[in-house]
Amino acid sequence: MATNGGGGGGGLVGAGGPKDDDGRTYLLQIYPRLAGQSSDGILNNLRSRFYKKEIYTYAGSILIAINPFKFLPIYNPKYVKMYENHQLGKLEPHIFAIADVAYYAMLRKKVNQCIVISGESGSGKTQSTNFLIHCLTALSQKGYASGVERTILGAGPVLEAFGNAKTAHNNNSSRFGKFIQVNYLESGVVRGAVVEKYLLEKSRLGGLTFHPH
Ligand SMILES: Nc1ncnc2c1ncn2[C@@H]1O[C@H](COP(=O)(O)OP(=O)(O)OP(=O)(O)O)[C@@H](O)[C@H]1O
């Protein structure tokens, strides 16, 4: 079971760090401006890694991600392969490592896995979710594209059309939570996904009310 963050800077590690027992892992997103607001060791550690373009850091078995707000070439198929079936902590922290640990723990133990993505608005939760789905489906497809990833990720823009809005923190802010359940066959091949929404900001819908004259 993953633990919650806390701990001092000493608990933060790059490669070579945590061992995750059962693959259940939390993922935390940090908005960059937080890094300047505290002298805490955690934030200093995160900041120095961030300046080296190391946006991911482990804190115990939690992955902390800092939004780089620019494209980094670390999400291509080479990285999916690199992190496949590896031991958590052997390589640099990466979001694909989290997907990989969850996927193989599910196959090995035949137990559902859960990844929680948390963070303030604009920290990159939606983007991270997409990277996770990309990796989870790529691992399951073993090299050939079945179109499942495109279908699952394609649902995103449709939901966003109804539930997203521009805010001070994010031009395309999700004004609702999402629970995404990716279903697999026993062989480890993705069968499909279910997306459930919760906490939709219904007050925003008032702006869509039609007033006939
Ligand atoms: N790893 C990343 N690499 C490059 N850009 C990123 C990354 N993560 C997030 N971004 C960018 O940051 C912006 C905000 O990200 P995102 O919409 O995922 O935030 P969020 O946490 O889901 O926000 P909200 O809670 O408001 O919905 C997006 O434009 C996205 O492209």
The ligand as an SDF file (V2000), in Angstrom:
LIG
                    3D

 31 33  0  0  0  0  0  0  0  0999 V2000
    3.8420   16.5390  -18.5170 N   0  0  0  0  0  0  0  0  0  0  0  0
    3.4660   17.6390  -19.2090 C   0  0  0  0  0  0  0  0  0  0  0  0
    4.2050   18.0390  -20.2690 N   0  0  0  0  0  0  0  0  0  0  0  0
    3.8410   19.1450  -20.9720 C   0  0  0  0  0  0  0  0  0  0  0  0
    2.7580   19.9040  -20.7080 N   0  0  0  0  0  0  0  0  0  0  0  0
    1.9990   19.5420  -19.6530 C   0  0  0  0  0  0  0  0  0  0  0  0
    2.3040   18.4010  -18.8520 C   0  0  0  0  0  0  0  0  0  0  0  0
    1.3600   18.2930  -17.8880 N   0  0  0  0  0  0  0  0  0  0  0  0
    0.5070   19.3120  -18.1020 C   0  0  0  0  0  0  0  0  0  0  0  0
    0.8740   20.0560  -19.1510 N   0  0  0  0  0  0  0  0  0  0  0  0
    0.1640   21.2390  -19.6780 C   0  0  0  0  0  0  0  0  0  0  0  0
   -0.3210   22.0230  -18.5940 O   0  0  0  0  0  0  0  0  0  0  0  0
   -1.6560   22.4730  -18.8560 C   0  0  0  0  0  0  0  0  0  0  0  0
   -2.5860   22.1520  -17.7120 C   0  0  0  0  0  0  0  0  0  0  0  0
   -2.6410   20.7440  -17.5420 O   0  0  0  0  0  0  0  0  0  0  0  0
   -3.9730   19.9370  -17.1620 P   0  0  0  0  0  0  0  0  0  0  0  0
   -5.1390   20.4650  -17.9130 O   0  0  0  0  0  0  0  0  0  0  0  0
   -3.6370   18.4900  -17.3050 O   0  0  0  0  0  0  0  0  0  0  0  0
   -4.1250   20.3420  -15.6330 O   0  0  0  0  0  0  0  0  0  0  0  0
   -5.2000   19.7990  -14.5750 P   0  0  0  0  0  0  0  0  0  0  0  0
   -4.4460   19.4880  -13.3290 O   0  0  0  0  0  0  0  0  0  0  0  0
   -5.9930   18.6890  -15.1610 O   0  0  0  0  0  0  0  0  0  0  0  0
   -6.0600   21.0990  -14.3690 O   0  0  0  0  0  0  0  0  0  0  0  0
   -7.5970   21.2460  -13.8520 P   0  0  0  0  0  0  0  0  0  0  0  0
   -7.6440   20.6950  -12.4620 O   0  0  0  0  0  0  0  0  0  0  0  0
   -7.8130   22.7270  -13.8920 O   0  0  0  0  0  0  0  0  0  0  0  0
   -8.4660   20.5120  -14.8110 O   0  0  0  0  0  0  0  0  0  0  0  0
   -2.1030   21.8420  -20.1700 C   0  0  0  0  0  0  0  0  0  0  0  0
   -2.0600   22.8260  -21.1810 O   0  0  0  0  0  0  0  0  0  0  0  0
   -1.0780   20.7730  -20.4540 C   0  0  0  0  0  0  0  0  0  0  0  0
   -0.7710   20.6570  -21.8000 O   0  0  0  0  0  0  0  0  0  0  0  0
  1  2  1  0
  2  3  1  0
  2  7  2  0
  3  4  2  0
  4  5  1  0
  5  6  2  0
  6  7  1  0
  6 10  1  0
  7  8  1  0
  8  9  2  0
  9 10  1  0
 10 11  1  0
 11 12  1  0
 11 30  1  0
 12 13  1  0
 13 14  1  0
 13 28  1  0
 14 15  1  0
 15 16  1  0
 16 17  2  0
 16 18  1  0
 16 19  1  0
 19 20  1  0
 20 21  2  0
 20 22  1  0
 20 23  1  0
 23 24  1  0
 24 25  2  0
 24 26  1  0
 24 27  1  0
 28 29  1  0
 28 30  1  0
 30 31  1  0
M  END
$$$$
